Amino acid sequence: QAAKACSDAVGKVTLTKESTCRQGDGLKCVYFNARSIRNKVGELKAWIGTWDYDVVAITETWIEEGQKWLLEVPGYRCFNKIREDGKRGGGVALLIRDSITAAERQFEGDLPTEVIWVEVRNRKGAVTLLGVFYRPPNSSRDVEEQIGKQILERCRSHRVVVMGDFNFPNIEWKLFRSNSLDGVVFVQCVQEAFLTQYVDCPTRGEAILDLVLGN
């Protein structure tokens, strides 16, 4: 579901088991939550080879310093960020086809969060900013506010697609409301940034924790 949503958000791409097609200059993309890529490297490479994706976004890579080689796939550039506090888990990554112009972006004033921003440019020069987030469960309100601030600021001046595991189980996305204080700030951010949330079925248990958002 998240893979289809990502395709819709970035390039209006149709993905089925039987066939794939690109429309115009769209990118063929997929997003998934790995819950450790370390024991799934072979599967990842086979999967990419079969489906021929342009962009692969991953959360919860669980890789550590010096393990970036686990995400090295021939024909792709790897952009990744590991968890900085040394604790197990977390981590985000983007694999982008070598033929696509891409560069990591860092923005002045951003506080540390588990996010990576990468700018991609199509053949006509149009720029899209891709953001991949991981927000640990039970994070502080400060983390939620910082995530919202980053997304709002990016959306003011960029075409943006945001993907990630945000761990807001109490948000009802059909109604755009949170049933607890946790998530209220994030919902307000999504509305103020005029973002569409594309994932419409649960991604873990009964909750939509993994999101694909685009403006």
C-alpha positions, 0 to 999 in steps of 0.5 A: 500500500505504501509503495503504491502511494509513493508511486502516486505521489511522486510520478503518478506511476501504476504498479502491478505484479503483471506490469509497470509503466512510467507516465511522462517524467515520473519516477518509479518509487517504493517506500518500505519499513525494513525493521533491519535491512542487515539480514535482508540485503539479498532480498532487497537487491533481488527486489530492486532488480525485478521491479527496476525502481528509480527511487527506494526509500527505507526506514528502520535500516538498523545499520550502524557506523561503517555498515553503509556497504550493506545498502550499496546496490549496483547502479544506485547512489545511497544516501543514508543517516544512522541513529546518532545516539548509538541506540539500536534501531532507527536509521533512514536511507534513499537509494536513487538510480545513478542516471538521476541527478540527485544531491543530499540537502542540509538546511540551516537551523534544522535540529537533529532528527532521523531524516534525510533530504535529497533533491532530485531533478528530472530531464526537464530540470524540475526539482522534487525534494524527497524527505524520509523520516523515522520518528521513534514511538513515544518521542517528545513533543519537541521532536514532533514540533521539529519534524513539523517545522522542517516539513512546513519550511520545505513545502514553502519553496519546494515540490515535496514528497515526504515518506516515513514511519511517524508512529502516530497511531491515534491519527485518523487520516480520513478526518485529519484529527488526532485522538490524543495530544500526540499527533495534534501538531503534526496534523496541523503541519500537514494541513498548513503545508497543503499536503495530501496523505496517500496511505489509506489502510493500516501499515501496522496492526490497525494503525497507519504509522507509515505515511506518504505525503506530497504537495 
